[in-house]
């Protein structure tokens, strides 16, 4: 397993080197559609949405833009963002690390799909204040995690990448501490490609 202090840098390097291949092989069938619909149902029409770990913007940001939301995508890979900018010039794309992010504005919704699970457990715990300071009152948060606490190594285009998850009870406690109320959680949802998905709302 990549050493934990280096895992973020290693993941960034992998996505920089693999951007074109990742984009080419990324599933476009929108198995995420059901959860995206549930997320969108909590949002007023056209509100700004922050897509953390947006990658190339396809298919998640594409769906959000098509649904009429004003998308701001944040990713640590310039190569991934270059694809997103070329494909969706109407959206805002920012190269930044989500850890410690402070854009000085709030969004009606925040999505972190298959992204912050590359962070260590310690860094994941520190992400919840980031969510809270960027989420407008009544806003919706949706993110993916693992089904339970653990660390593993996956692969992107044949290159190893680190993954981690906290236990569901800890995610729920971290959200509660930031005034976020979980609305739904599905562990390894068979209707969503086996993804474990959280949906919450700010008070």
N, C-alpha and C positions, 0 to 999 in steps of 0.2 A: 504494500500500500504506500502511496506517496506520503512523505512525512507531512504532518498536519500544518506546520507553519508555512510550508511551501505549496500546499494544495491549491490555494487560490491562484497563485502565479502559474502553476502548471495547467490548471483548467483554462486560464486565459490564453496561454500559449497554444493549447490544443485547439481552441476555437478560432484563434487567429489563423493557424495553419490549415484548418479543416473547413473554413467557411463555405467555400464553393461546393465541396462534397456534401457537407451537412445540408445545405440548402437543396441540393439536387435530390437527396435521399429522404428528406423530411416528408413524412406522410401528409398528404393534403386532403384526406378523406373526411376530415373534421369529426373524428370520434369524440372530440371535445364539445361538440355543438350543444348537447343537452345541458352541460354545466355552464357554458357561455350564455345560454338562454336564461338560466336561473340567475346568473350574475346580472345580466342586462335588465331583468325584470325588477331589480331593486334600484335601478338608476333612472333619474329623470332624463328625458330625451335630450340628446346632444351634449351632455356634460363632459368635461375633460376626464380622461382615463389615463392613468399612469401604468405602463406595461414594463415591469421591472425584469430585466433579463430577456429583453424582447427578441434577441437574435436577429434574424433577417426579416422579421415581421410577417412571415408567412407560415401557417395560415391564421394565427391568432389575431395579430393586428389587422390583417386583411378583413377578418370577420367584424372586428370592432368598427373599423372605418366604414365598412358597408352598412353597419347598423346605425350609422350617423353620429358616432362618438368622436370627439376631438382627442386624438391619441398622441401622447408623449411617450416615446420608447427610450429606455435606458439600458445600455449594455456595456460591458467592459471590453468588448471586441470591436475594434475599428473596422476590421474586415467584414464582420457580420453587418455592422451598421451601414457600410458602404452599399451593400446589396439592398438593405431596407430603404435607404434614401433614394436610390435610383428607382426602386419599384413603387414607392409611396411618397412622392415629394410633398403631398399635402399634409403629412404628419410631421411632428417634431422628433428628431432623433439625437440623443445626447450620449456621448461616450463618457461613462463614469462607473465607478465601483459603487454598488448599492450600499456597501457598508459605510455608515456615516453620511449617507446622502442627505443633503439639505438644499432643496430647490427654492425654498422661501415661498412656496405656494401650496395650495391644497387641491385635491382632485375628488371628483364625485365617486370614482372607483379606482381601486388598485388591484392589479393582477400580477402575480408572480408564478408563472406556469413553467414547471420544469427548470427552475433557475436557482433559487436560493438553497436548494439541496446540495449544491456544490460547496457550500460554506461549512465550516466546522460547527459542532454544536454550540460552542461559545459564541461564534459570530452569528449564528441563527438566533440565539437569545437576544442579541443586541439589535436585530433587525426589527423587532416589534415596536420599539420607539420610533424607528424610521417610518414604518407604516403609519403609526398614529399621527406623527407631525405632518404627514402629507395627505391625510384623509379628512375630507370635509365632514362636518356633523351629518349623521345619517347616511354617510357613504358606505359602499360595499367593498369588502376585501375578499379576494379568492386566491388561494395558493395550493400548490401540490407539495406533498411531503412523502416520506415513507410510511408504511403502515404501523411501524413501531420504532422504538429507539434502536439505533445501530449505525454502523459505518461500513462502507463497501467501496469497491472500485468497479466502475463501469467502463464503457468505451465509446468514443466518438470517432468515427472513420478509422477504427482500428487503433486509436491512441487512448491510453488509460486516463480516466478522469475520476476524481474523488466524489463520493456522495455520502451524505449523512442525514439522519433524521432524529428528531426527539420523539419521545412517547406522546401519544395523543393527549393524555392528561396534562402534560407539561405545555403543549401548544395551547390548550384551552386556558390554562392558568396565565400564560404569558399574554394572551389576548385580553383576558379579564382585567389584568393589571393595567392595560392601556385603554380600557373602556370599550373594548370590542366584544360583541356578543356573538358567539358561534351560532349560525343558523342551520348548518348541515355539515356532516362529515361522512365520507364513504371511504373505507379502507379497501384498496385494490378493487375499485369499482369495475365489474366485468363489462359494463356498458360504456366504459371510458378507457378502454385499452389497459385495464388493470391499474390505472392511476389512483392514488389516494388523494382525495380532494377535500379542501376546507372552504366553506363559504361563511363569512361573518359580516356583521354590520356595526358601524360606529354608533354610539349612543347620542 
